[in-house]
């Protein structure tokens, strides 16, 4: 919700409008804290509220579950394996980007593999749909990312 509020504020401050060809995106992690009671249900309720607010303000949301690094991983490897958190994803990602840390710029390493990441993301989305998950996906759908939708608007 806070990311969508910030996006609304940014959009209004900068007078961005769909009719002018402007698009505002919020990119968010699933970030489920499994130590909280009913973590999946609570997070999905928050996500539904955020999506409703975003839709009302013409803001797009790209979700990556469990974390943004899944998008990076899909540049190299397709997987449907449940990934509980950032550590699970980063362990796999380090097979391809050995020195990976959140703070490093990996664009140069990833850019040659973007088409593969888009293909793998769409394949993963189809896999989740074929397994009975309805779109838009919540955090109960793991792994999943639709960051590819944002990237496709840029290329």
C-alpha positions in Angstrom: 0.0 0.0 0.0 2.8 2.4 0.9 4.5 1.9 -2.5 1.2 2.6 -4.3 0.7 5.7 -2.2 4.2 6.9 -3.1 3.5 6.2 -6.8 0.2 8.1 -6.7 2.1 11.0 -5.1 4.8 10.9 -7.7 2.4 10.7 -10.5 0.4 13.7 -9.3 3.4 15.8 -8.5 4.9 15.2 -11.9 1.5 15.5 -13.7 1.9 12.1 -15.4 -1.1 10.8 -17.3 -2.0 7.8 -19.4 -3.5 10.0 -22.1 0.0 11.5 -22.5 1.6 8.1 -22.9 2.9 8.0 -19.3 2.9 4.8 -17.3 3.8 4.5 -13.6 4.8 1.1 -12.2 5.3 -0.2 -8.7 7.6 -3.2 -8.5 7.1 -5.2 -5.3 8.4 -8.4 -3.7 6.1 -11.0 -2.2 8.0 -10.7 1.1 6.0 -13.1 3.2 7.0 -13.1 6.9 6.1 -16.7 7.8 6.5 -15.8 11.5 3.2 -13.7 11.4 -0.2 -15.4 12.0 -1.9 -16.2 8.7 0.9 -14.7 6.7 -0.3 -15.7 3.2 -3.9 -14.6 3.8 -2.9 -11.3 5.4 -0.4 -10.5 2.6 -2.9 -11.3 -0.1 -5.5 -9.0 1.5 -2.9 -6.2 1.5 -2.0 -6.9 -2.1 -5.7 -6.9 -3.2 -6.1 -3.5 -1.6 -3.0 -2.2 -3.2 -4.1 -3.5 -6.6 -7.5 -1.8 -6.3 -5.9 1.5 -5.4 -3.4 1.2 -8.2 -6.0 0.3 -10.7 -8.1 3.3 -9.7 -5.1 5.6 -10.3 -3.9 4.0 -13.5 -0.8 2.6 -11.8 0.6 -0.8 -12.8 2.0 -3.3 -10.3 4.6 -5.9 -11.1 4.9 -8.6 -8.4 7.9 -10.9 -7.9 7.4 -13.7 -5.4 9.3 -14.3 -3.2 11.6 -11.5 -4.3 12.8 -9.4 -7.2 15.9 -11.6 -7.6 13.6 -14.3 -9.0 13.4 -12.1 -12.2 17.3 -12.2 -12.3 17.3 -16.0 -11.8 14.9 -16.5 -14.7 17.5 -14.9 -17.0 19.5 -18.1 -16.5 17.2 -20.9 -15.2 13.6 -21.9 -15.4 12.2 -23.2 -12.1 8.8 -24.0 -10.5 10.4 -24.9 -7.2 8.9 -23.2 -4.1 11.3 -20.5 -3.0 10.5 -19.3 0.5 12.6 -16.1 0.6 15.5 -14.1 -0.7 18.1 -16.5 0.6 16.6 -19.4 -1.3 16.6 -17.4 -4.5 20.1 -15.9 -4.0 21.6 -19.3 -3.4 20.4 -20.4 -6.9 21.3 -17.1 -8.5 24.9 -17.3 -7.2 25.4 -20.3 -9.5 25.3 -17.8 -12.3 26.4 -14.5 -10.8 28.9 -15.8 -8.2 29.5 -12.4 -6.4 25.8 -11.4 -6.4 24.7 -9.0 -3.7 21.7 -6.7 -3.6 23.9 -3.7 -4.0 25.7 -4.5 -7.2 24.7 -3.5 -10.7 24.1 -6.6 -12.7 22.5 -5.1 -15.8 25.5 -5.8 -18.0 25.5 -9.5 -17.0 21.7 -9.9 -17.4 21.0 -7.8 -20.5 22.1 -10.5 -23.0 19.6 -12.9 -21.3 16.5 -10.7 -21.1 14.7 -12.5 -23.9 15.2 -15.8 -22.0 14.0 -14.2 -18.8 10.8 -13.0 -20.5 10.3 -16.5 -22.0 10.9 -18.2 -18.6 8.5 -15.7 -16.9 5.7 -16.3 -19.3 6.3 -20.1 -19.1 6.2 -19.9 -15.3 3.0 -17.8 -15.4 1.4 -20.4 -17.7 2.6 -23.2 -15.4 0.9 -21.5 -12.4 -2.4 -21.0 -14.4 -2.3 -24.6 -15.6 -2.1 -25.6 -11.9 -5.3 -23.8 -11.0 -4.0 -20.4 -10.0 -6.1 -17.5 -11.1 -4.6 -14.2 -12.3 -3.7 -11.8 -10.9 -1.6 -14.0 -8.6 -1.2 -13.5 -4.9 1.7 -14.4 -2.7 0.3 -18.0 -2.4 1.6 -18.5 -5.9 5.3 -19.2 -5.6 7.4 -18.8 -7.5 6.1 -16.1 -9.8 7.1 -12.8 -11.4 5.4 -10.5 -13.9 8.3 -8.1 -14.1 8.5 -9.1 -17.7 5.4 -7.0 -18.4 7.2 -3.9 -17.3 10.3 -4.9 -19.3 8.3 -5.5 -22.4 7.0 -1.9 -22.3 10.6 -0.7 -22.3 12.0 -2.7 -25.2 
